[in-house]
């Protein structure tokens, strides 16, 4: 009898182990499906922020929950890449045309960019959606926020650097996660370029360039997240 019991226990163990392995495999697949939902990579949770928009209204990351949105750092007096970035944002806004889509444009020049100035700038850009917020606030706070987003903004203490910034754009999903697609090397691109290029591959930046490949892929990825 003891031999039979031992045999039965071994048989049960042989059955249970594969079942557990299969269950763990499916659980892992489930987690992966959530992580790579829509074929897009989840970079991180969006940093918490609270700033004032062009209408004098406080806007936080919690206000943007339920919306797919883009985040850029810019300033209204910028003579170089900012007009290009704003123009590409405008083109995306027009192409998407969805009330669940928004844009967060954070000024790195808050001393000049008061809500009144940003309101004028919004009109100049031609922003139509009420979900396009041009934000201003404390410069130190904004610098730290850029660091949390991992988007370059110049050191405010350095006069030559303080108004330098990256042309990168962050894509945020409805749950407040930074998302991105995979590049040709199968690695996450993390951020999208808001610039124009001389070539269709997006290798040679040019202010007057007629190519803007990342604008096109952003439109595709925003649509995926809006589904």
C-alpha positions in Angstrom: 0.0 0.0 0.0 2.8 2.4 0.8 4.4 1.7 -2.6 1.1 2.5 -4.3 0.7 5.8 -2.3 4.2 6.8 -3.2 3.5 6.1 -6.9 0.3 8.0 -6.8 2.0 11.0 -5.1 4.7 11.0 -7.8 2.1 10.9 -10.5 0.3 13.8 -9.0 3.5 15.8 -8.7 4.2 15.1 -12.4 0.8 16.5 -13.3 0.8 19.4 -10.9 4.2 20.8 -12.0 3.4 21.2 -15.7 0.0 22.8 -14.8 1.8 25.3 -12.5 4.3 26.1 -15.3 1.5 26.6 -17.8 -0.4 28.8 -15.4 2.7 30.9 -14.8 3.4 31.1 -18.5 -0.1 32.4 -19.2 0.2 34.9 -16.3 3.4 36.1 -17.8 1.8 36.5 -21.2 -1.1 38.4 -19.6 1.4 40.8 -17.9 3.3 41.3 -21.1 0.1 41.9 -23.1 -0.7 44.7 -20.6 2.8 46.1 -20.7 3.0 46.1 -24.5 -0.6 46.9 -25.2 -1.3 48.2 -28.7 2.3 47.3 -29.6 3.6 50.3 -27.7 6.1 50.2 -24.9 5.3 51.6 -21.4 8.2 53.8 -20.4 7.0 55.0 -16.9 4.3 56.8 -15.1 4.0 60.5 -16.1 5.6 62.7 -13.4 3.2 64.6 -11.2 2.8 68.2 -12.2 0.7 71.3 -11.4 1.1 74.5 -13.4 -1.0 77.4 -14.7 -2.4 77.5 -18.2 -3.0 80.4 -20.6 -6.5 80.9 -19.1 -5.1 81.2 -15.5 -6.4 77.7 -14.6 -4.4 75.2 -12.6 -3.7 72.1 -14.6 -2.4 68.8 -13.2 -1.5 65.4 -14.5 -4.7 64.2 -12.8 -6.8 66.6 -14.9 -5.4 64.8 -18.0 -6.4 61.3 -17.0 -8.7 59.8 -19.5 -7.0 61.7 -22.4 -4.2 60.8 -24.7 -1.8 63.7 -24.8 1.6 65.0 -25.8 4.1 66.9 -23.6 6.7 69.4 -25.0 9.0 72.0 -23.4 9.2 75.4 -25.3 9.0 79.1 -24.9 7.0 81.7 -26.8 10.0 84.0 -27.8 12.0 81.0 -29.1 13.2 81.9 -32.7 14.4 78.4 -33.7 12.8 75.0 -32.9 9.8 76.1 -30.9 7.8 77.4 -33.9 8.5 74.2 -35.7 7.4 72.1 -32.7 4.3 74.1 -32.2 3.5 73.8 -35.9 3.9 70.1 -35.8 1.7 69.9 -32.7 -0.9 72.0 -34.5 -0.9 69.6 -37.5 -1.3 66.7 -35.2 -4.2 68.4 -33.4 -6.0 69.0 -36.7 -5.3 65.4 -37.9 -6.5 63.8 -34.7 -9.6 65.9 -34.1 -10.7 64.0 -31.0 -12.0 65.4 -27.7 -10.0 62.8 -25.8 -6.7 64.2 -27.2 -4.7 66.9 -25.6 -1.4 68.8 -25.6 0.7 70.1 -22.7 3.2 72.8 -23.8 5.4 73.8 -20.8 7.2 77.1 -21.0 10.8 77.2 -19.8 10.7 81.0 -19.8 8.0 81.7 -17.2 9.3 85.2 -16.4 8.1 86.3 -19.9 5.5 83.7 -20.5 2.7 84.8 -18.2 -0.8 83.4 -18.8 -1.6 86.5 -20.8 1.4 86.1 -23.0 0.6 82.4 -23.5 -3.0 83.2 -24.4 -1.7 85.4 -27.2 0.7 82.7 -28.2 -2.1 80.1 -28.3 -4.1 82.4 -30.6 -1.0 82.9 -32.8 -0.4 79.1 -33.0 -4.1 78.6 -33.8 -4.7 76.2 -31.0 -8.4 75.1 -31.1 -8.9 72.3 -28.7 -9.6 73.3 -25.1 -7.3 70.4 -24.2 -4.2 72.3 -25.5 -2.7 73.8 -22.3 0.2 76.2 -22.5 1.6 76.1 -19.0 3.7 78.4 -16.9 5.0 78.4 -13.3 8.1 78.5 -11.2 11.3 78.0 -13.3 13.0 75.8 -10.7 10.0 73.6 -10.5 9.8 73.4 -14.3 13.5 72.5 -14.5 13.0 69.6 -12.1 9.9 68.5 -13.9 11.9 68.3 -17.2 14.5 66.2 -15.4 11.7 63.9 -14.2 10.4 63.6 -17.8 14.0 63.0 -18.8 13.7 65.7 -21.4 16.6 68.2 -21.6 16.1 71.8 -20.5 19.1 74.1 -19.9 20.3 75.1 -16.4 18.5 78.2 -15.4 21.6 79.5 -13.6 23.6 79.4 -16.8 22.6 82.5 -18.9 23.8 80.9 -22.1 22.1 77.6 -21.4 18.9 78.5 -19.6 16.7 78.8 -22.7 18.1 75.7 -24.5 15.9 72.7 -24.6 15.3 69.5 -26.4 12.9 69.0 -29.4 11.7 65.8 -27.9 8.0 65.1 -27.3 6.5 62.6 -24.7 3.4 60.6 -25.5 1.0 59.8 -22.6 -1.9 57.4 -22.6 -5.3 57.7 -20.9 -3.9 56.1 -17.7 -1.1 58.5 -17.3 1.7 56.3 -18.7 4.5 57.5 -21.0 4.3 55.3 -24.1 6.4 54.9 -27.2 6.9 52.6 -30.2 9.9 50.4 -31.0 12.6 51.6 -33.4 14.2 49.7 -36.2 16.6 48.1 -33.8 13.6 46.7 -31.8 14.5 49.0 -28.9 11.9 51.5 -27.4 12.5 55.0 -28.9 11.2 56.5 -25.6 10.4 60.0 -27.1 9.4 61.4 -30.4 11.0 64.3 -32.3 9.0 67.5 -32.8 11.5 68.8 -35.4 11.5 68.9 -39.2 14.1 67.2 -41.3 15.9 67.5 -44.6 15.5 63.8 -45.3 12.5 61.4 -45.0 14.5 59.1 -42.6 14.7 61.9 -40.0 18.5 62.0 -39.8 19.3 65.6 -40.7 17.3 68.2 -38.7 16.5 71.4 -40.6 14.1 74.2 -39.5 12.7 74.5 -43.0 12.9 70.8 -43.7 9.8 69.4 -45.5 10.0 66.0 -43.8 8.6 65.3 -40.3 8.6 61.5 -39.9 8.0 61.5 -36.2 4.8 63.6 -36.7 3.4 60.8 -38.9 4.2 58.0 -36.5 2.9 60.1 -33.5 -0.4 60.4 -35.3 -0.5 56.6 -35.8 0.4 55.9 -32.1 -2.1 58.4 -30.7 -4.8 56.7 -32.7 -3.8 53.4 -31.3 -4.1 54.8 -27.7 -7.5 56.4 -28.5 -9.1 53.1 -29.5 
